[in-house]
Amino acid sequence: MAVFGQLAQGSMLIEQFVNHIKRIAKFHNTLENITKTLVETEKFILIQKQADTLSSFSIAQPSIIQPGHYTDTDIKKLVEE
Protein backbone atom coordinates (compact mmCIF):
# COMPACT_ATOMS: atom_id res chain seq x y z
CA MET A 1 0.00 0.00 0.00
CA ALA A 2 1.50 3.34 -1.04
CA VAL A 3 -0.14 5.22 1.80
CA PHE A 4 2.67 4.86 4.37
CA GLY A 5 4.81 7.76 3.23
CA GLN A 6 1.84 10.08 3.76
CA LEU A 7 0.84 8.88 7.23
CA ALA A 8 3.70 9.81 9.53
CA GLN A 9 2.26 12.19 12.13
CA GLY A 10 5.51 13.99 12.81
CA SER A 11 4.77 17.46 14.22
CA MET A 12 1.17 17.41 12.97
CA LEU A 13 -1.52 18.04 15.59
CA ILE A 14 -3.66 14.99 16.34
CA GLU A 15 -6.76 16.60 14.77
CA GLN A 16 -4.84 17.26 11.57
CA PHE A 17 -3.51 13.71 11.57
CA VAL A 18 -7.00 12.23 12.05
CA ASN A 19 -8.37 14.41 9.25
CA HIS A 20 -5.52 13.26 7.04
CA ILE A 21 -6.40 9.62 7.74
CA LYS A 22 -10.07 10.34 7.02
CA ARG A 23 -9.16 11.90 3.66
CA ILE A 24 -7.12 8.83 2.78
CA ALA A 25 -9.95 6.56 3.97
CA LYS A 26 -12.30 8.24 1.47
CA PHE A 27 -10.32 6.51 -1.26
CA HIS A 28 -10.99 3.20 0.50
CA ASN A 29 -14.72 3.60 0.97
CA THR A 30 -15.73 0.16 2.21
CA LEU A 31 -15.62 -0.64 5.92
CA GLU A 32 -13.21 -3.51 5.28
CA ASN A 33 -10.81 -1.31 3.31
CA ILE A 34 -10.97 1.47 5.91
CA THR A 35 -10.23 -1.06 8.66
CA LYS A 36 -7.29 -2.48 6.69
CA THR A 37 -5.94 1.02 6.09
CA LEU A 38 -6.17 1.92 9.78
CA VAL A 39 -4.52 -1.37 10.82
CA GLU A 40 -1.65 -0.80 8.39
CA THR A 41 -1.31 2.78 9.61
CA GLU A 42 -1.15 1.65 13.23
CA LYS A 43 1.48 -0.98 12.40
CA PHE A 44 3.55 1.61 10.58
CA ILE A 45 3.37 4.06 13.49
CA LEU A 46 4.30 1.34 16.01
CA ILE A 47 7.28 0.30 13.88
CA GLN A 48 8.45 3.92 13.74
CA LYS A 49 8.13 4.29 17.52
CA GLN A 50 10.03 1.04 18.10
CA ALA A 51 12.80 2.15 15.73
CA ASP A 52 13.09 5.47 17.56
CA THR A 53 13.22 3.72 20.93
CA LEU A 54 15.73 1.15 19.74
CA SER A 55 18.05 3.71 18.18
CA SER A 56 18.11 5.94 21.27
CA PHE A 57 18.57 2.93 23.55
CA SER A 58 21.28 1.39 21.38
CA ILE A 59 23.31 4.59 21.39
CA ALA A 60 23.45 4.43 25.17
CA GLN A 61 24.12 0.67 25.31
CA PRO A 62 25.52 -0.56 21.97
CA SER A 63 26.29 -4.07 23.28
CA ILE A 64 22.55 -4.79 23.67
CA ILE A 65 22.06 -4.82 19.88
CA GLN A 66 24.66 -7.53 19.35
CA PRO A 67 24.05 -10.08 22.10
CA GLY A 68 26.46 -12.53 20.46
CA HIS A 69 29.32 -10.16 21.21
CA TYR A 70 29.11 -10.03 25.01
CA THR A 71 32.43 -9.91 26.78
CA ASP A 72 33.05 -11.59 30.13
CA THR A 73 32.80 -8.16 31.75
CA ASP A 74 29.40 -7.53 30.10
CA ILE A 75 28.08 -10.87 31.37
CA LYS A 76 29.33 -10.16 34.91
CA LYS A 77 27.62 -6.76 34.86
CA LEU A 78 24.34 -8.35 33.71
CA VAL A 79 24.52 -11.00 36.43
CA GLU A 80 25.18 -8.34 39.08
CA GLU A 81 22.12 -6.35 38.00
N, C-alpha and C positions, 0 to 999 in steps of 0.2 A: 504494500500500500504506500503510495507516494505522499501520504499526509504527514509523515513524521517530521520532516524538516520544517513544517509550518506550525507545529504544536508545542514547541518549547515555550514555557511560560516566561522564563527569564525575568525581566523587571516589570512585566505587564501586571497590572492590577488584576485581582481574581475575577472581577466582573467583566473586564475586557477579555480575559482568557476564556471564561464561560461563553461569552458572546461569540468569540472566535470558533469555539467548538461547535456551537449551535449553527453558525454559518456553514461550517464544513459538513455538519450532519444533514443539512438541507440537500446536499448532493447525494446523500445515502438515505432516502426517504422512508424506507421500511424500518419497522421496529428492530428487526433482526440485524440489518445493516448498521443502524445507529448503535445498537448494543455492541456489535463487533468493533466499530470505530472507537467507542469509548473504552472498551477493554484494551485494544491495541494502544490507545493513548496512555492509559494508566500504566501499562507495561513499560512503555517508552520512558515515562516520567520516573518510574521506580528504578529503571536501569540507569538513568542519568544521575539520580540521587545516590545510588550505590557506587557509581563510578567516582562521584565527587567525594564520598566518604572514604572510599578505598584509597584514592590518590592522596588525600590529606593525611590519612592514617599511615600510609606506606612511607611518606616522606619522614614522618617522625620515627618509624620503626621499620626500616627497609628489610630486615631479616624475616619479618612476618610473611612477606610475599613469597619468599623462596624457602619453604620449610625444609627442603632437602639439603640446605646449606647451613644448618645449625652447627655452630662450633660447640665444643665442650663447655665453654663459658656460658654460651646462650642457654644450653640445656640446664646448667646449674642455676642460672638466674630464674628460669621458668619453674624449676622445682621449688626454689625458695619462695616464690610468690604463692 
